[in-house]
Amino acid sequence: PLGVITEEDDDFRIRVCRQNELRADLEREQMTVKWGKYLRAPKVHFDLAATGNLCLLKEIGVPKFGSKTRINEFFHVTRGTAADFAIEDEYLFPLIKSPKDSSYIPINVNELGLSIFICHRSKSELKKLGHEGALKYIEWGESQTYNRGEFRGLPWPKGTWVSKREPGWYALPKTECNIGRVFFGQSFGNRHLHRYSQKDIIPDCCLYYMEPQADIGDVLLCSLLNSLIFALGCEVTGRVTLGDGVLSVKVEDARDYLLVPDLRKATAPQRKAITAAFADLCKREIGSVFDEVKQKDRQALDAAILTAIGLDPKRYLKPIYEALCELVRERIGLGEQRGKTRKTKARKSKAEKESFEEVLTEHLPNGPKRFPDDLFSADAAKGEFTEVSLPETPLHLDLSPIMMVLWAERQVFRNLKNPAEGKFILYSQHAGQSVARIPQKPVEVTRTVANYESYLRGLRKTLYDAFYRRTLDVAVAERLTQAAFDRFKLPKILSE
């Protein structure tokens, strides 16, 4: 094959790709193939990929979303509140809200100001055990009401999201109690930093945490994430959509498109060299990429990773650093240019942002309903379920006249009984579920899907009306409504 041909100078970069080769990539992957890399990626990125020593991030570790409590005012507990109620330690777990609180890689759990309340015991069990602190805290929560949004004035235990939990409204589902030690940065300025904890921490829903694959430990994974080779991959894969040239890396992009050094075949001595270099990096503050490329300990880490995948650091390290600095410099420079343009529109933009946050605070104070648990009827919630493990790859629904099938890449994932079953599984995957819990009664499957689609339509109309009342601009109202759906990663209705 011809491959990729690059012609560039100080002003232009031209990439030549054959259409049949791009089509072959699309057919081979059986999913969306991003072509932005052909415009933005430096030559060294393609050189590294051509060696065959890279793999997708999800083959090393899977990025996932953190915990969503629905009532942060109750579940997120400050030290003062914990002391006031004398809540027992076994019900309080460290909670991290943001990975940006420090310029150091290691996380000191003792410095985290919040805990998350996790209790799966009934109130009678707590009383029998003499755990009065947790019991008093739950009873206090039962006397509280929602102070905004559609449930305003309703007691917390009566909220749709929590009322069906067992053994009580206060019991966070296990799917919302995921723990992590490696935390993936979502956005980047001129510094690339991913944080690590030696102890288990529960991340908030606004964070990504990494779940390492079986043959990759937490420390090795975080070593890889904090290499400038990984930073180059993020720059190529991410989206420059935020203000001031900030790079954003979405969890689905990181999982499905981000190429990283394949350390699965690294020998024990090679792994030890990588983690030893990483340990040195953990002793100091992390600076901008422009400063980091000059640091000896940084170079030692990157060289150890290149050596582990069979590449010569003397050949690759310099072009990697030059390319990374160029990408970051261009990105930040573009952001500065946009900033100058935005000054003339700052007042209007600020008003839009304020309206955006006000509407979300008013109508979605605890986030949107979560599929499928928040959409089950009372009968469905009490009924039996069939559990279907979902793949990491996106599923595709085929409702042809001949068959009703869900496809995973080129293979049939599941033959469907009816269209509603396919939609149920797709909505579950989009909601980040690893297992789809499908009601065994077909009528409940149809009802749950219909409830969700009706909720999405109603929510879109409610948000649009609220934005329009504040802006009196149809285009702005539509844009802000879609931005709200994008923020909460709400899907398009499959029947539309």
For each residue, the residues with C-beta under 8 A, 3 or more apart:
1: 18 21
2: 5 16 17 18 21
3: 21 46 50
4: 15 16 17 38 46
5: 2 15 16 17
6: 13 14 15 16 43 46
7: 13 14 16
8: 12 13 14
9: 12
10:
11:
12: 8 9
13: 6 7 8 39
14: 6 7 8
15: 4 5 6 38 39
16: 2 4 5 6 7
17: 2 4 5 21 22 38
18: 1 2 21 22
19: 22 23
20: 23 24
21: 1 2 3 17 18 24 25
22: 17 18 19 25 26 33 35
23: 19 20 26 27
24: 20 21 27 28
25: 21 22 28 29 33
26: 22 23 29 33
27: 23 24 30
28: 24 25
29: 25 26 33 409
30: 27 393 407 409 410
31: 256 393 394 409
32:
33: 22 25 26 29
34: 37 237 253 257
35: 22 38 39
36: 39 40
37: 34 40 41 45 236 237
38: 4 15 17 35 41
39: 13 15 35 36
40: 36 37 235 236 327
41: 37 38 45 46 236
42: 45 232 319 323 326 327
43: 6 46 47 319 323
44: 47 48 232 316 319 320 323
45: 37 41 42 48 49 232 233 236 323
46: 3 4 6 41 43 49 50
47: 43 44 50 51 316 319
48: 44 45 51 53 54 229 259 311 316 320
49: 45 46 54 259
50: 3 46 47
51: 47 48 54 309 310 311
52:
53: 48 261 262 309 310 311
54: 48 49 51 259 260 261 262 309
55: 59 60 259 260 262 264
56: 59 255 256 257 258 259 260
57: 60 61 62 63 254 255 258 259 260
58: 61 62 63 255 256 392
59: 55 56 213 262 264
60: 55 57 212 213 216 221 224 260 262 263 264
61: 57 58 182 210 211 212 213 216 221
62: 57 58 210 211 213 255 392
63: 57 58 184 208 209 210 211 251 254 255
64: 178 208 209 210 211 251 432
65: 68 205 207 208 251 432
66: 178 180 202 203 204 205 206 207 208 209
67: 95 116 172 176 177 178 202 203 204 205
68: 65 176 205 367 370
69: 72 74 75 76 116 172 176 205
70: 159 161 162 366 367
71: 74 75 141 156 159 161 162 366
72: 69 75 76 366
73: 76 144
74: 69 71 117 141 144 156 170
75: 69 71 72 116 117 172
76: 69 72 73 95 114 115 116 117
77: 81 82 87 92 114 115 116 117
78: 81 82 113 114
79: 82 83 113 115
80: 83 84
81: 77 78 84 85 87
82: 77 78 79 85 86 87 92 115
83: 79 80 86
84: 80 81
85: 81 82 133 136 137 140
86: 82 83 132 133 136
87: 77 81 82 91 92 117 133 134 137
88: 91 92 131 133 134
89: 92
90:
91: 87 88 117 118 119 131 134
92: 77 82 87 88 89 115 116 117 118
93: 115 116 118 177 179 200 201 202
94: 109 112 115 116 199 200 201 202
95: 67 76 112 114 115 116 201 202 203 204
96: 99 107 112 183 197 201 202 203 204 207
97: 114 204 206 207
98: 101 204 206 207
99: 96 183 184 185 193 194 195 207
100: 185
101: 98
102: 107 195
103: 191 193 285 286 287
104: 282 284 285 286
105: 193 194 195 196 222 226 281 282 286
106: 195 196 197 198 282
107: 96 102 111 112 183 195 196 197 201
108: 111 112
109: 94 112 197 199 201
110:
111: 107 108
112: 94 95 96 107 108 109 115 201
113: 78 79
114: 76 77 78 95 97
115: 76 77 79 82 92 93 94 95 112
116: 67 69 75 76 77 92 93 94 95 172 177 202
117: 74 75 76 77 87 91 92 134 137 170 172
118: 91 92 93 172 177 202
119: 91 126 134 138 170 171
120: 167 171
121: 125 126 129 131 134 167
122: 125 126 167 168
123: 126 127 135 138 167 168
124: 127 128
125: 121 122 128 129 167
126: 119 121 122 123 129 131 132 134 135 138
127: 123 124 130 131 135
128: 124 125
129: 121 125 126
130: 127
131: 88 91 121 126 127 134 135
132: 86 126 135 136
133: 85 86 87 88 136 137
134: 87 88 91 117 119 121 126 131 137 138
135: 123 126 127 131 132 138 139
136: 85 86 132 133 139 140
137: 85 87 117 133 134 140 141
138: 119 123 126 134 135 141 142 168 170
139: 135 136 142 143
140: 85 136 137 143 144
141: 71 74 137 138 144 156 157 170
142: 138 139 155 156 157 169
143: 139 140 155
144: 73 74 140 141 155 156
145: 152 153 154 155 156
146: 149 151 152 153 154 156 159 365 366
147: 152
148: 152 361 362 365
149: 146 152 362 363 364 365 366
150: 363
151: 146 154 158 159 160
152: 145 146 147 148 149
153: 145 146
154: 145 146 151 158 159
155: 142 143 144 145 158
156: 71 74 141 142 144 145 146 159 162 169
157: 141 142 162 163 168 169 170
158: 151 154 155 163
159: 70 71 146 151 154 156 162 163 169 366
160: 151 163 369 374
161: 70 71 366 369 370 373 374
162: 70 71 156 157 159 165 169 170
163: 157 158 159 160 169
164: 373 376 381
165: 162 168 169 170 171 172 173
166: 171
167: 120 121 122 123 125 171
168: 122 123 138 157 165 171
169: 142 156 157 159 162 163 165
170: 74 117 119 138 141 157 162 165
171: 119 120 165 166 167 168
172: 67 69 75 116 117 118 165 176 177
173: 165 176 177 373
174: 177
175: 178 433
176: 67 68 69 172 173
177: 67 93 116 118 172 173 174 202
178: 64 66 67 175 202 203 209
179: 93 200 201 202 209
180: 66 183 197 200 201 202 203 209 210 211
181: 196 197 198 199 200 201 209 218 222
182: 61 194 195 196 209 210 212 218 221 222 225
183: 96 99 107 180 194 195 196 197 203 207 208 209 210
184: 63 99 194 207 208 209 210 225 249 251 254
185: 99 100 188 192 193 194 195 249
186: 207 208 248 249 250
187: 242 246 247 248 249
188: 185 191 192 231 234 238 246 247 249
189: 244 245 246 247 332
190: 288 289 290 328 332
191: 103 188 286 287 288 289 292
192: 185 188 226 228 230 231 234 286 289
193: 99 103 105 185 226 286
194: 99 105 182 183 184 185 222 225 226
195: 99 102 105 106 107 182 183 185
196: 105 106 107 181 182 183 218 219 222 282
197: 96 106 107 109 180 181 183 200 201
198: 106 181
199: 94 109 181
200: 93 94 179 180 181 197
201: 93 94 95 96 107 109 112 179 180 181 197
202: 66 67 93 94 95 96 116 118 177 178 179 180
203: 66 67 95 96 178 180 183 207 208 209
204: 66 67 95 96 97 98 207
205: 65 66 67 68 69 367
206: 66 97 98
207: 65 66 96 97 98 99 183 184 186 203 204
208: 63 64 65 66 183 184 186 203 251 254
209: 63 64 66 178 179 180 181 182 183 184 203
210: 61 62 63 64 180 182 183 184 221 222 225
211: 61 62 63 64 180
212: 60 61 182 216 217 218 220 221
213: 59 60 61 62 216 264
214:
215: 264
216: 60 61 212 213 220 221 263 264
217: 212 220 221
218: 181 182 196 212 221 222
219: 196 222 223 275 278
220: 212 216 217 223 224 263 271 274 275
221: 60 61 182 210 212 216 217 218 224 225
222: 105 181 182 194 196 210 218 219 225 226 278
223: 219 220 226 227 274 275 277 278 301 305
224: 60 220 221 227 230 260 261 263 274 305
225: 182 184 194 210 221 222 230
226: 105 192 193 194 222 223 230 278 281 286 301
227: 223 224 230 231 261 301 302 305
228: 192 231 232 289 292 293 298 302 320 321 324
229: 48 232 233 260 261 302 305 306 320
230: 192 224 225 226 227 233 234 260 261
231: 188 192 227 228 234 235 289 324
232: 42 44 45 228 229 235 236 320 323 324 327
233: 45 229 230 236 237 258 259 260
234: 188 192 230 231 237 238 247 249 254 258
235: 40 231 232 238 247 324 327 328 331
236: 37 40 41 45 232 233 327
237: 34 37 233 234 249 253 254 257 258 259
238: 188 234 235 247 248 249 253
239: 247 248 249 250 253
240: 245 246 247 248 331 334 335
241: 248
242: 187 245 246 247 248
243: 246 335 338 339 342
244: 189 332 335 336 338 339
245: 189 240 242 331 332 333 334 335 336 338
246: 187 188 189 240 242 243 335
247: 187 188 189 234 235 238 239 240 242 331
248: 186 187 238 239 240 241 242
249: 184 185 186 187 188 234 237 238 239 253 254 258
250: 186 239 253 254
251: 63 64 65 184 208 254 255
252: 255 256
253: 34 237 238 239 249 250 256 257 258
254: 57 63 184 208 234 237 249 250 251 257 258
255: 56 57 58 62 63 251 252 258 392
256: 31 56 58 252 253 392 393 394
257: 34 56 237 253 254
258: 56 57 233 234 237 249 253 254 255
259: 48 49 54 55 56 57 233 237
260: 54 55 56 57 60 224 229 230 233
261: 53 54 224 227 229 230 305 306 308 309
262: 53 54 55 59 60 265 309
263: 60 216 220 224 266 271 274 305 308 309
264: 55 59 60 213 215 216
265: 262
266: 263 270 271 274 308 309
267: 270 271 308
268: 271 272
269: 272 273
270: 266 267 273 274 304 307 308
271: 220 263 266 267 268 274 275 308
272: 268 269 275 276
273: 269 270 276 277 304 307 308
274: 220 223 224 263 266 270 271 277 278 301 304 305 308
275: 219 220 223 271 272 278 279
276: 272 273 279 280 304
277: 223 273 274 280 281 297 300 301 304
278: 219 222 223 226 274 275 281 282 301
279: 275 276 282 283
280: 276 277 283 297 300 301
281: 105 226 277 278 284 286 297 298 301
282: 104 105 106 196 278 279
283: 279 280
284: 104 281 297
285: 103 104
286: 103 104 105 191 192 193 226 281 292
287: 103 191 290 291 292 295
288: 190 191 291 292 328
289: 190 191 192 228 231 292 293 324 325 328
290: 190 287 293 325 328 329
291: 287 288 294 295
292: 191 228 286 287 288 289 295 298
293: 228 289 290 298 299 321 324 325
294: 291 298
295: 287 291 292 298 299
296: 299 300
297: 277 280 281 284 300 301
298: 228 281 292 293 294 295 301 302
299: 293 295 296 302 303 317
300: 277 280 296 297 303 304
301: 223 226 227 274 277 278 280 281 297 298 304 305
302: 227 228 229 298 299 305 306 313 317 320
303: 299 300 306 307 313 317
304: 270 273 274 276 277 300 301 307 308
305: 223 224 227 229 261 263 274 301 302 308 309
306: 229 261 302 303 309 311 312 313 316 317
307: 270 273 303 304 310 311 313
308: 261 263 266 267 270 271 273 274 304 305
309: 51 53 54 261 262 263 266 305 306
310: 51 53 307
311: 48 51 53 306 307 315 316
312: 306 315 316
313: 302 303 306 307 316 317
314: 317
315: 311 312
316: 44 47 48 306 311 312 313 319 320
317: 299 302 303 306 313 314 320 321
318: 321 322
319: 42 43 44 47 316 322 323
320: 44 48 228 229 232 302 316 317 323 324
321: 228 293 317 318 324 325
322: 318 319 325 326
323: 42 43 44 45 232 319 320 326 327
324: 228 231 232 235 289 293 320 321 327 328
325: 289 290 293 321 322 328 329
326: 42 322 323 329 330
327: 40 42 232 235 236 323 324 330 331
328: 190 235 288 289 290 324 325 331 332
329: 290 325 326 332 333
330: 326 327 333 334
331: 235 240 245 247 327 328 334 335
332: 189 190 244 245 328 329 335 336
333: 245 329 330 336 337
334: 240 245 330 331 337 338
335: 240 243 244 245 246 331 332 338 339
336: 244 245 332 333 339 340
337: 333 334 340 341
338: 243 244 245 334 335 341 342
339: 243 244 335 336 342 343
340: 336 337 343
341: 337 338 344 345
342: 243 338 339 345 346 349
343: 339 340 346
344: 341
345: 341 342 348 349
346: 342 343 349 350
347: 350 351
348: 345 351 352
349: 342 345 346 352 353
350: 346 347 353 354
351: 347 348 354 355 471
352: 348 349 355 356 471 476 480
353: 349 350 356 357
354: 350 351 357 358
355: 351 352 358 359 467 470 471 480
356: 352 353 359 360 467 480 483 484
357: 353 354 360 361
358: 354 355 361 362 470
359: 355 356 362 363 463 466 467 470 480 484
360: 356 357 363 364 365 484 487
361: 148 357 358 364 365
362: 148 149 358 359 365 466
363: 149 150 359 360 459 462 463 466
364: 149 360 361 367 368 484 488
365: 146 148 149 360 361 362
366: 70 71 72 146 149 159 161
367: 68 70 205 364 370 488
368: 364 455 459 488 490
369: 160 161 374 375 452 455
370: 68 161 367 373 374 431
371: 374 375 427 428 430 431 452
372: 375 376 424 427 428 431 436 437 448 452
373: 161 164 173 370 376
374: 160 161 369 370 371
375: 369 371 372 448 451 452 455
376: 164 372 373 380 381 439 444 448
377: 380 381 444 447 448 451
378: 381 382
379: 382 383 441 444
380: 376 377 383 439 441 444 447 448
381: 164 376 377 378
382: 378 379
383: 379 380 439 440 441 444
384: 439 440
385: 437 438 439 440
386: 437 438 439 440
387: 435 436 437 438
388: 414 425 435 436 438
389: 434 435
390: 395 425 428 429 433 434 435 436
391: 395 408 413
392: 58 62 255 256
393: 30 31 256 408 409
394: 31 256 429
395: 390 391 406 407 408 413 425 426 429
396: 406 407 408
397: 406 407 419 422 423 426 494
398: 403 404 405 406 407
399: 404 419 422
400: 403 404 405
401:
402:
403: 398 400 415
404: 398 399 400 415 416 417 418 419 422
405: 398 400 412 413 414 415 416
406: 395 396 397 398 412 413 414 416 422 425 426
407: 30 395 396 397 398 410 411 412 413
408: 391 393 395 396 411 412 413
409: 29 30 31 393
410: 30 407
411: 407 408
412: 405 406 407 408 415
413: 391 395 405 406 407 408
414: 388 405 406 422 425
415: 403 404 405 412
416: 404 405 406 419 421 422
417: 404 421 442
418: 404 421 422 442 445 446
419: 397 399 404 416 422 423
420: 423 424 442 445 446 449 450
421: 416 417 418 424 425 438 442 445
422: 397 399 404 406 414 416 418 419 425 426
423: 397 419 420 426 427 449 494 495
424: 372 420 421 427 428 436 438 445 448 449
425: 388 390 395 406 414 421 422 428 429 436 438
426: 395 397 406 422 423 429 430 491 494
427: 371 372 423 424 430 431 449 452 491 494
428: 371 372 390 424 425 431 433 435 436 437
429: 390 394 395 425 426 432 433 436
430: 371 426 427 489 491
431: 370 371 372 427 428
432: 64 65 429 489
433: 175 390 428 429 436 437
434: 389 390
435: 387 388 389 390 428
436: 372 387 388 390 424 425 428 429 433
437: 372 385 386 387 428 433
438: 385 386 387 388 421 424 425 445
439: 376 380 383 384 385 386 444 445 448
440: 383 384 385 386 444
441: 379 380 383 444 445
442: 417 418 420 421 445 446
443: 446 447
444: 376 377 379 380 383 439 440 441 447 448
445: 418 420 421 424 438 439 441 442 448 449
446: 418 420 442 443 449 450
447: 377 380 443 444 450 451
448: 372 375 376 377 380 424 439 444 445 451 452
449: 420 423 424 427 445 446 452 453
450: 420 446 447 453 454
451: 375 377 447 448 454 455
452: 369 371 372 375 427 448 449 455 456
453: 449 450 456 457 493 494 495
454: 450 451 457 458
455: 368 369 375 451 452 458 459
456: 452 453 459 460 490 491 493
457: 453 454 460 461 493
458: 454 455 461 462
459: 363 368 455 456 462 463 490
460: 456 457 463 464 481 485
461: 457 458 464 465
462: 363 458 459 465 466
463: 359 363 459 460 466 467 480 481 484
464: 460 461 467 468 477 478 481
465: 461 462 468 469
466: 359 362 363 462 463 469 470
467: 355 356 359 463 464 470 471 476 477 480 481
468: 464 465 471 472 473 474 477
469: 465 466 472
470: 355 358 359 466 467
471: 351 352 355 467 468 476 477 480
472: 468 469
473: 468 476 477
474: 468 477 478
475: 478 479
476: 352 467 471 473 479 480
477: 464 467 468 471 473 474 480 481
478: 464 474 475 481 482
479: 475 476 482 483
480: 352 355 356 359 463 467 471 476 477 483 484
481: 460 463 464 467 477 478 484 485
482: 478 479 485 486
483: 356 479 480 486 487
484: 356 359 360 364 463 480 481 487 488
485: 460 481 482 488 490
486: 482 483 489 490
487: 360 483 484
488: 364 367 368 484 485
489: 430 432 486
490: 368 456 459 485 486
491: 426 427 430 456 494
492: 496
493: 453 456 457 496
494: 397 423 426 427 453 491
495: 423 453
496: 492 493
